[in-house]
Amino acid sequence: MRKQIIVGNWKMFKTNSQAVEFIKSVDSKVNKDSNIIAGIAVPSIMLSDVQKVAKNIVISAQNCYFEKEGAFTGEISIPMLQDLNVKYVVIGHSERRDIFGETDEMINNKVKALLLSNITPILCCGESLETYESGKTIEWVKSQITKDFAGVSPEDAKKVVIAYEPIWAIGTGKVATPEIAQNVCKEIRNIIKDIYNEQVANEILIQYGGSVKPENIKDILDQADIDGALVGGASLIEDSYLGLVNYKG
């Protein structure tokens, strides 16, 4: 049975002191006996301090660069994250792709560099409203995944967490129905099967992201091919975050 992984993506919210207080408040209230990996992806300047107070919550970075060091002003290297004992990194988020112009080639380099360093990539993929309405969701997502997994071995591929996030459902209040989310996540699993094999497809974890809340988390995670959630706004509030990671399956 696959584990479930629910990660809050804070994006550019909260100060360092607010983040530390949040983690202190919720960490001991996370259900340690469940099959759920509970995580929060915080801005890089908070990583050191929140790692010191997180016992039950897995702390993730929101991005990284694939070179070990160099003249890359403003970037965060993987050795920097390793030094802080960071085990997860969100990469390929639509905001990184659309606002900051990250390409699939760059994201593929990040996937390979993270895996080489024994850090789990949370690899985001997803389509715009225009692509969705034109019926090209699977074609779009297949192109992203095929490029982002290029050169990744089957054994390493199983270690990646894929987060399907339809862009039209991020922060809009719109949410793909559980059936729509399941259909795409099932197709993603089939894409992985075509690239690799059935074993890799069966073992890889696939999250859904896009206006996930405590009120709909159970319906989403009841779907056969959805193994977790990447959550934005609902993860910024203590009670809401706990309602997500402690949901009753």
C-alpha positions as CSV (number, residue, x, y, z in Angstrom):
1,M,0.0,0.0,0.0
2,R,1.3,3.4,-0.9
3,K,1.7,6.1,1.8
4,Q,-0.1,9.4,1.6
5,I,1.7,12.7,1.6
6,I,0.1,16.0,2.3
7,V,2.3,19.1,2.0
8,G,1.4,22.7,2.6
9,N,3.0,25.1,0.1
10,W,3.3,28.4,1.9
11,K,4.6,30.2,-1.2
12,M,5.6,33.8,-0.2
13,F,3.7,34.1,3.0
14,K,4.6,34.5,6.7
15,T,7.6,35.9,8.4
16,N,10.3,33.7,10.0
17,S,9.0,34.3,13.5
18,Q,5.4,33.5,12.4
19,A,6.6,30.3,10.7
20,V,8.4,29.1,13.8
21,E,5.3,29.8,16.0
22,F,3.1,28.0,13.6
23,I,5.3,24.9,13.6
24,K,5.6,25.0,17.3
25,S,1.8,25.1,17.7
26,V,0.8,22.4,15.3
27,D,3.8,19.9,15.3
28,S,2.7,18.0,18.4
29,K,-0.9,17.8,17.2
30,V,-0.1,16.0,14.0
31,N,-1.2,12.3,14.2
32,K,2.0,10.4,14.3
33,D,0.3,7.0,14.0
34,S,-1.3,7.6,10.6
35,N,-0.1,6.5,7.2
36,I,0.3,10.2,6.2
37,I,3.5,12.1,5.7
38,A,2.7,15.6,6.9
39,G,4.8,18.4,5.4
40,I,5.1,22.1,4.9
41,A,7.2,23.8,2.1
42,V,8.5,27.1,3.5
43,P,10.5,30.0,2.0
44,S,14.2,29.3,2.0
45,I,15.1,31.8,4.7
46,M,12.9,30.0,7.2
47,L,14.3,26.5,6.6
48,S,17.0,26.6,9.3
49,D,14.7,27.8,12.1
50,V,11.7,25.7,11.4
51,Q,13.8,22.6,11.1
52,K,14.9,23.1,14.7
53,V,11.3,22.9,16.0
54,A,9.7,20.4,13.6
55,K,9.6,16.9,15.0
56,N,6.6,15.3,13.3
57,I,6.2,17.7,10.3
58,V,8.6,17.2,7.3
59,I,10.0,20.5,6.2
60,S,10.4,21.0,2.4
61,A,12.1,23.7,0.4
62,Q,10.1,25.5,-2.3
63,N,12.8,25.4,-5.0
64,C,16.5,24.8,-5.6
65,Y,19.0,25.2,-8.4
66,F,20.8,22.2,-9.9
67,E,24.4,23.5,-9.8
68,K,26.4,22.8,-6.6
69,E,27.8,26.3,-6.4
70,G,28.7,29.3,-8.6
71,A,27.7,32.8,-9.8
72,F,23.9,32.3,-9.5
73,T,22.8,35.2,-7.4
74,G,19.7,34.6,-5.4
75,E,19.6,30.8,-6.0
76,I,19.6,28.0,-3.4
77,S,22.0,25.1,-3.9
78,I,21.3,21.5,-3.0
79,P,24.3,21.3,-0.7
80,M,22.9,24.2,1.2
81,L,19.6,22.3,1.6
82,Q,21.5,19.1,2.6
83,D,23.4,21.0,5.3
84,L,19.9,21.9,6.8
85,N,18.8,18.2,6.5
86,V,16.1,19.1,4.0
87,K,14.6,15.9,2.6
88,Y,11.9,17.3,0.1
89,V,12.0,20.1,-2.5
90,V,9.0,21.4,-4.6
91,I,10.1,21.9,-8.2
92,G,8.4,22.8,-11.4
93,H,5.5,24.6,-9.8
94,S,3.4,26.5,-12.3
95,E,4.4,29.8,-10.8
96,R,8.1,29.0,-11.3
97,R,7.3,27.9,-14.9
98,D,5.0,30.8,-15.8
99,I,6.4,33.8,-13.8
100,F,10.1,32.9,-13.7
101,G,10.3,31.1,-17.0
102,E,11.7,27.8,-15.8
103,T,11.8,25.2,-18.6
104,D,11.3,21.5,-18.6
105,E,15.1,21.1,-19.3
106,M,15.9,23.1,-16.1
107,I,13.3,21.1,-14.1
108,N,14.8,17.8,-15.4
109,N,18.2,18.9,-14.3
110,K,16.8,19.7,-10.8
111,V,15.1,16.3,-10.6
112,K,18.3,14.5,-11.4
113,A,20.5,16.6,-9.1
114,L,18.1,16.1,-6.2
115,L,17.9,12.4,-6.7
116,L,21.6,12.2,-6.8
117,S,21.7,13.9,-3.4
118,N,19.0,11.7,-1.9
119,I,16.4,14.4,-1.7
120,T,12.9,13.8,-2.8
121,P,11.6,16.0,-5.6
122,I,7.9,17.0,-5.4
123,L,7.5,17.5,-9.1
124,C,4.6,19.7,-10.2
125,C,2.7,19.4,-13.5
126,G,-0.5,20.8,-14.7
127,E,-2.4,22.7,-17.4
128,S,-3.9,26.1,-18.0
129,L,-7.7,26.7,-18.2
130,E,-7.3,27.2,-22.0
131,T,-5.5,23.8,-22.3
132,Y,-8.1,22.1,-20.1
133,E,-11.1,23.6,-22.0
134,S,-9.5,22.5,-25.3
135,G,-9.4,18.9,-24.1
136,K,-5.6,18.7,-24.2
137,T,-4.9,18.1,-20.5
138,I,-3.4,14.6,-20.9
139,E,-1.3,15.6,-23.9
140,W,0.1,18.6,-22.0
141,V,0.9,16.7,-18.8
142,K,2.5,13.8,-20.7
143,S,4.8,16.3,-22.4
144,Q,5.8,17.8,-19.1
145,I,6.4,14.4,-17.4
146,T,8.3,12.9,-20.3
147,K,10.7,15.8,-20.4
148,D,11.0,16.1,-16.7
149,F,11.9,12.4,-16.2
150,A,14.3,12.2,-19.1
151,G,17.4,10.3,-18.1
152,V,16.0,9.2,-14.7
153,S,16.4,5.5,-14.0
154,P,13.4,3.4,-12.9
155,E,14.7,3.0,-9.4
156,D,15.1,6.7,-9.0
157,A,11.8,7.5,-10.7
158,K,10.0,5.6,-7.9
159,K,11.4,8.1,-5.4
160,V,9.8,11.2,-7.1
161,V,6.5,12.6,-5.8
162,I,4.4,13.9,-8.7
163,A,2.0,16.8,-7.9
164,Y,-0.8,17.3,-10.4
165,E,-1.9,20.9,-10.1
166,P,-4.3,22.2,-12.7
167,I,-3.4,25.9,-13.0
168,W,-7.0,26.9,-13.3
169,A,-7.7,25.5,-9.8
170,I,-4.8,27.1,-7.9
171,G,-6.0,29.9,-5.7
172,T,-9.1,30.4,-7.7
173,G,-11.6,28.7,-5.5
174,K,-12.3,26.4,-8.4
175,V,-11.5,22.8,-7.8
176,A,-11.4,19.8,-10.1
177,T,-14.0,17.4,-9.0
178,P,-12.5,14.2,-7.4
179,E,-13.5,12.4,-10.6
180,I,-11.6,14.8,-12.8
181,A,-8.6,14.8,-10.5
182,Q,-8.6,11.0,-10.4
183,N,-8.9,10.7,-14.1
184,V,-5.8,12.8,-14.7
185,C,-3.8,11.2,-11.9
186,K,-4.7,7.7,-13.3
187,E,-3.4,8.9,-16.7
188,I,-0.2,10.2,-15.1
189,R,0.3,6.7,-13.6
190,N,-0.2,5.3,-17.1
191,I,2.3,7.7,-18.5
192,I,4.9,6.5,-15.9
193,K,4.0,2.9,-16.8
194,D,4.7,3.7,-20.5
195,I,8.0,5.4,-19.7
196,Y,9.1,2.8,-17.2
197,N,7.1,-0.2,-16.1
198,E,4.1,-1.3,-14.0
199,Q,6.1,-1.6,-10.8
200,V,7.3,2.0,-11.0
201,A,3.8,3.2,-11.8
202,N,2.3,1.3,-8.9
203,E,4.9,2.6,-6.4
204,I,5.2,6.3,-7.3
205,L,3.2,8.8,-5.2
206,I,0.9,11.2,-7.0
207,Q,-0.6,14.2,-5.2
208,Y,-3.4,16.5,-6.3
209,G,-3.2,20.2,-5.7
210,G,-5.7,23.0,-6.4
211,S,-8.1,24.6,-3.8
212,V,-7.8,21.6,-1.5
213,K,-9.4,22.2,1.9
214,P,-10.3,20.1,5.0
215,E,-13.9,20.0,3.6
216,N,-12.9,18.2,0.4
217,I,-9.7,16.4,1.3
218,K,-11.4,13.0,2.1
219,D,-13.2,12.9,-1.2
220,I,-10.0,13.7,-3.1
221,L,-7.9,11.2,-1.2
222,D,-10.5,8.4,-1.5
223,Q,-9.6,8.3,-5.2
224,A,-7.6,5.2,-6.2
225,D,-4.7,7.0,-7.9
226,I,-4.4,10.1,-5.6
227,D,-1.9,9.6,-2.8
228,G,-1.9,13.0,-1.2
229,A,-2.3,16.7,-1.7
230,L,-0.2,19.8,-2.3
231,V,-2.1,22.6,-0.5
232,G,-1.8,26.3,-0.8
233,G,-3.9,28.8,1.2
234,A,-5.6,26.2,3.5
235,S,-2.2,25.2,4.9
236,L,-1.5,28.7,6.2
237,I,-4.1,28.5,9.0
238,E,-3.3,26.2,12.0
239,D,-6.7,24.5,12.4
240,S,-7.1,24.2,8.6
241,Y,-3.7,22.5,8.3
242,L,-4.4,20.1,11.1
243,G,-7.8,19.3,9.5
244,L,-5.9,18.3,6.3
245,V,-3.1,16.2,7.7
246,N,-5.3,14.6,10.4
247,Y,-8.3,13.9,8.2
248,K,-10.0,10.6,8.8
249,G,-9.6,8.3,5.8
